[in-house]
Amino acid sequence: MSVAVHIPLWRAAHGRTGDKGNRSNISVIAWSEALYPFIEAQITALRVAEHFRHRAPTRVVRHVLPNLHALNFVLDEVLDGGVNDALNLDSHGKALSFHLLELTLEVPADLVSHLRGPSD
């Protein structure tokens, strides 16, 4: 069995963010099919809720999309009221996917060739 390496999620996946009202929708899409099982196993709704605790989501729902090698998270009440009410600079929550991609992920060292970006 290969030794595990700990990496930021952005090395294994990219993300997209959307919004509707006070709800943020964040997709995490694996760069490689080989990395997807590790993302699916480790990036849970509970872990995402904890990562966004400073935004106080009232609910986090995870949708698993295995044919796309992706996960989709819906976070309720995280946009300070939504586009028309929020006073922050990112009222659409586009930066939330970048925040989510800072989570750490453990993958086997033999999958390092599937990662993107510079290593630490």
C-alpha positions, 0 to 999 in steps of 0.5 A: 500500500502506498504512503498517503500525502496530505494536499489542499483539495484544489490540487485534486479538484476544481470548483464552481459556485452559484447562488440563489437568494441566500443559498450558495451552490458549490460544485467540486469536480475531480481533476481525475477519475482516480482522485474522485473516490478520495474526494467523495469519501472525505469531503462530507456535508458535515466537514463542509458545514464545519469549514463554513461555520463562520458563515453559520449555514443553517443546512448543508446538503451534499449531492453525489454525482459519480458520473461527473466525478463531482460533488455538489454542496448546497449551503443555506443562509450563507450569503448575508441575505443574498445579492439584494441584501448583502453589504459584503463585496462578494454578495454572489458568494463566488469566492466560497468555492475557493474557500472550500478548495482549501480543505485538506485531502489525503490521497495515496502517494502513487496518485501524485501524478494526477494532481494539479498545481505546485507541490508544497 
